[in-house]
Structures are given as C-alpha cells and as structure tokens.
Amino acid sequence: MALIEAKNLTKIFRVVQREKGLKGAIKSFFDRKVKEIVAVDHVSFEIDQGEIVGYIGPNGAGKSTTVKMLSGILYPTSGEVFVCSLSPYKNRMEHSKNIGVVFGQRTQLWWDLPVIESFELLKCIYEIPENIYAENLREFSEVLELNEILKKPVRQLSLGQKMRAEIAASLLHNPKVLFLDEPTIGLDVGVKRKIRRLITRINQSRRVTILLTTHDLQDVEELCNRIIIINKGRIVYSGTIENLKRNYGKYRVLEFNLSKDLGKSLPNFGDIENKIEWSFENDVLKIKFDNKLSISSIVNAILKKFEVIDFTIKEPSIEDIIIEVLSSHGIEKQD
C-alpha cells in the first residue's frame, strides 16, 4: 500500500461575487451571487515510502491546495486522501505526528522568541523524547549551520536563515512524510544548496517520503525521483524525469564554434533540410534538430564545409520540456 494516496481528489471554493460601490454592496447583501472555482479537479496519484516527488505547475495550478488537503489544513470537496493510512482531516492529531510541513510564505516559529525556544516548544507539543530531540537538533544544526542563529529572535533572521530554521523545525519529531511548498523561494544559491543537501540526507538515511512543490526546476532535477505536473487543477503528466525527457524533449541543439563567418548558406542536408532550424551569431552556429535525426549526418555535413574549432550538444532544459508538456495540452505556461 502506498504511503500517500489521492483518489479523485477535488476541491471547489465558493466565492461571493460583489458588485462595485455602496449600491452593489447592499444589493449583494440581499441577493448573493456565488461563483464556484475548481482548484483541484479529480486528482489521483500514489507515492511510495522513500520517494521524492516533484509536484509542479504554473501559478494557480492547484499545487498548494493539494498540499493543504494532504496535510489536513483543508478538507476535500470530494474524493479521498490517505497519508500513512490516515485521513488527514478526520485524524488530525494522529496525522500531525506523521508529517512535517514547510510553506515558503508562512511560519511555524514564534516571531518574537529565539529559534531555540521555538524548537523547545515544538519538542513539548510533539512530545519528542529528550534523546531524539538532542540528536536531531545536533544533526540539523550541523547540516544547516544553525548554531549562529539559535539564540536570535525569529524576527531578526534573514529569509535564508528563517527557511533553514523552518525546515529543521518540521523535522524535529521524525516525521514519516515531509511536505515542502516552495521551500527555496527567494533564497540565494548557497542556502538552496544546504537545503537540498539536507533533503537528500534525510531521504536516504531516514527514508522520509517527500512531496516538493517548487518553481525552481533545479530543485526538481537534483532531488526528485519522479514528477507530477498539474495545471488548472488536473494532472497532465505523472512519471519519471527520464520518461518526460524521452517523450517531450523532442529537440536538441548542436553548437559549432567556427573559425570564420559561415557566409549566407549552410551545406546541403538533403532529406533533413526541412527538419532543422539554424541561427548564426559571433562565429557560433546553432542547429536545432529533432532528436530522432542522426547527429553524425549533421556534424559530417558541417565539417565538410567549415573549419570547426569545437562543438557541443545541448539537451533541452527541464523548463523547456515542461513548457512542451503544457503546450501539448493546449496550455500556455504562466510566468
């Protein structure tokens, strides 16, 4: 049985439509018009113990709403969800002991208290045994470099320091599942590296199952075993990154550094002439081609006509591939 199960999970929000001005406000008070917004639309997936799964999509796709239902903050309009065989919203107390949650824009730390006192309060709330608390505090302080900020009030921390403390706080009670909603948003490269290192470490050493929502696709490539892409509340892809690249990464790019200007024409490519795109700038020739085409035929044609200093093959980025997935479903990726 999967550790996390979602079956036709649906969340519909009812929003009161108000007209402008005082007259409109009075009118809507007596005659309310309600609009239904489908945030999550019959989503189904399973996540096994020890997996790190990326849950990605454009803004407003339904990612955070899904995480809130999985964590028990929201209850679904319809469908079922189970985490560690428990219903998150029916078994809130027991469920909370099995999960850790980090929301990039919210905090579980006490604003005016030093970080260490927030940790001590969480120790009492979760009834963490002293030896486990001490060991976890030591490990997380070492990996996330927390010692210098433990005695600082949370309000004095930088964004990066606060996020490191948030992640440590979510792991103090040894949860089986960790939900990370935009954990690296707005952070610098060094802090992101520390957070990725910890995520990998707890996944490998403690078999913590992790669901990660993020717009930073480097997080996805470095951490995730597989990904689920969601848009407008519906899943449009679920599978490994390898299969995603194979099925949707249709194009690659050859870049040739030439010894001189190539002139106005390329060599004759014969039957594949209409299957490539090319551009030339600063003695660099770029050829975009279908990955089903033979690389050797393109390279040989270039080498016969031009003096090549060097060339490289560039695979499509994960961002380009995700745009391709969304486009294949008639969806434009949002900024």
N, C-alpha and C positions, 0 to 999 in steps of 0.2 A: 504494500500500500504506500502511495506517495506521501511525503511529509506535508506538502501543501497541495490542496485540490480546490479548484474552482470549477463549478458546473453551471453553465448558463447564467453566470453572474451578471446581474443587471442593476443599475442604479439610475433612477429618474428623479430629478429635482423639480419641484413645483414652484414657479416664480410668479409673484403677483405683478401684473402689468399695470403701471400707473401712468395716467396722462399728465401732461405738464400743467403747472400753475395751480393756484388755490382751488379753482373750479374743478380741475381734473382730479385733484386730491380728494375733494369732497365726493365727487361722483364715484371714484374707485372705492371709497369707504362703504358706499351702499351697494355698489354693483361691481364686485371684484371680477376681473378677468385674469385667469391663471394660465400661464404657459408652461408646458412640460418640456424639460430639457433632458434628453437621454445622454448621460455622461458615460455610462458603461453599458454596452449592448450585447447581452448573451455571450459573455467571455468565458471560455473554458480552457483550462490548462492544468498540468500536473508538474510538480517539482519534487525530485527525489532528494533524500538526505545527502548532504555534501556537495550539492550543485551550487554554482554561482551563475545566476541567470540575469541577463540584462533585460529590462523592461523599458523599451524606448519608443519614442514617437514625438511628433511636434507638440507645441503648446496647446493645451485644451484637448489632448487626445484621450484622456481618461486615466493617465498613469497614477497620479496622486490619489484619485478617487478609489482606484482599485486597491492601492496600498492601505488606505484608510479602512476599507472593508476587511482586508486581510488582518489588520491589526486590531479590529474591533471598535474603531472610532466611529465608523458609520455602519449602519445595517443595510443589507441589500434590499432593493425593491422586490426582487425575485431571484430565484436561483439559490445555489448552496455554496458554501465555502467552509473548508475544514483545514485547520493548521494543527499538526500533531494530534490528529483525530478529534479535535475540539472545534466547536462552533465559536468563532471569535466574539460574537456579540451575545451569545447565550451563556457562555462560560468565561466571562470577562476576567474574573480573579485568577482562575487557574491558567487561563490563556496568557495572561500578562507575565506569568513566571517563565513561560517558554520562549518569549520573544524579546528582542531588543529593537527599538525603532529610533531612527535619526531622520528628522525633517530638516532640510537645509536652511529653512527660514524660521524655524521655531526652536525653542529651547526647553530642556527638561532640568536645567540647572537653575538655582536660585540666584537672582540677579545681583543682590547686594552681599551675598555670602562668598567667602573664599571657596575656590574649587574643591578643596579637600573636605570642607564642611558639607557641600552638596553631595559628595561621594559618601560621606558618613551617613547622611540622611537616607540615601538610596540603599545603603547597607541595612539600615533598620527597616525600611519599607519592604524590601525583598527578603528580609531575614537571612542574610548571607552569613554563613559561618565565618568566624574570625580568620581561620587559616586560608580559606578560599579567597576572602576579600584581600588579605595581605599579599597573597601570591599574585592575584590579578592586578592589584594596584602596582606592584613592583614591575610586572611584565609590561603593562600598558604605559607606565611612566617611562620605562626604558625605550620602548619602540617608538612612542610618540613624543618623547622628550618633554614630559610634563613637569618634571621636578621644579623647574624655574617658575612655574605658574600656579602650583598647587595652593600657595598661600595668598594669591591675588584674588580680589573680588571679581566675579564674572563680568561685571560691567566695565572693568578696566582691560579686558582681554581684546586682542585684535581678532578679526574674523577667523583667521587661520588657527590661532590659539584656542578660540572657543570651539571650533569644529573638532579639533583634536580631543578636547575635554568631553565634548558631547559623545563622540564615538566610544571613548573609554567608559563613560557613564552607562552607555547602553549595553556594555559587555560585562559589567562587574558581577552580575548574578548568573553568569554562564548560560545564556540563552541558547536554545537549540536552533532558533531561526533569527536572522537579522534582516530587517527591512531598512534599506538606505535610500532615502528620497533626496536626490540632488546633494550628496554629501560633499562634493568638491566644488560647488558653485562659488565663483568669485575668489577662489584660492590660488596662490602662486604655485609655481612648478614644484618647489621644494616640499611644500605641505602636501600637495597631491601625492608626491612620491611616498611620503611617510604613511599616508592613509592607505594607499594601495598595498604597501608592504605589510601593514597590519592585517588588512582584509585577507590577503593571501595566506598569511601566517595562521590566523585563527581558522581559516577554512581547511588548511592542510593538517594542522596539529589537533584541532578540536572537532573537525567535521561539522562546523557550523554551516547551515544552509543559508544562502544569501540571495535576496532579491534586490537588484540595484536599478533604480531609475536615474537617468542622467542624460544631459545634453552633451557631455564631454565624451566623445566616442573613443578617445584614447583609453578611458576607463574601461569601456566595453571590450576593446581589443586585448588589453593587458590582463583583464580579470575573468571574463565570462566564458563559461563552457558553451553556452548557447544563448540565443536571444529571442525575445518575443517583441514584435513590432506591432504597435497599436495605433490606430487613427480613427477619430470620430467614434470612439467607444468600441471599435471592433478590431479583432486581431487580423492583421493582413499577412503576417509571417511568423512562424514558430519553427525553430530548428537551430542547427549549429552554424557558426560563423563560416566554417568551411563550405557548407552546402549553400549558404547565402551567396558567397563569392562565386561559387561554381554556377549557380543558376541565374544570378543577376549581374555579376561582374562581366558583362559581355565584351568590354573593350579594354585593351591595354595600349600603352604608349611607348614607342621607341624614340629615344632622343639621340641624335647624332651630332657630335661636335666636329664640324668640318674645318678644313684648313683654309678655305676661302669661300666667297659668296657662291651659292649654288646656281645663280642665274635665274632665269624665269621659268624653267621647266624641270620636272622630275623625270627620271628614266621611265621607260615604258614598262608598266607592271602587268601588261597582258590582261588576263581574265579577272584579276582582282582590282583593276583600275578604279572601278566604281565602289569598291568596298573599303576604301581607306580615305582618311582626311589628313591633310598636312598643313603645317604652318612653318614659317622660317623667320628667325629673328636673332641678330647678333651671332651669326655663324652657327646657330643651333637649329637643326631641322627636327621637327616633331611630327611623327606619323602615328595617328590614332587608327587602330585596326581591330577588327573582330577577332576575339581570342581563338576562334576556330581556324583562322588562317595560319599558314606556315610562316614562322618568324624567319627561317632561313631564306625563303624566297625574297622577302623584303630586304633583308640585310645584303644578300648577294647582289640584288639589283642596285642598291646604293653604292656598294663597294666597287662595282664595275665602272661607275661614272664619276664618283667623287673620292677625294682623299679624306679619309675619316681618321680623326685623331683618337676618338673614343666614342663609345655608345653605351647606353643603359636601357634597361627595360623597366618600366614603371607599371605596377599593378594598380588597379583602381582603388581609391581610398574607401574606407568603410562608409564615410559620409556620402560619397558619390553613389555607392551601391544602395544605400538606404533611400536616397532620392529616387533611384531607379525603381525600387520596390514600391514606393508611394506613387510614383508616376504610372506604374503598371496597373494600379488600382484606380486610376483617374483622379489622383490626389496630388496637389501641389504642396511640397514641403514648406512649412511656415518658418519665418526667421525666429 
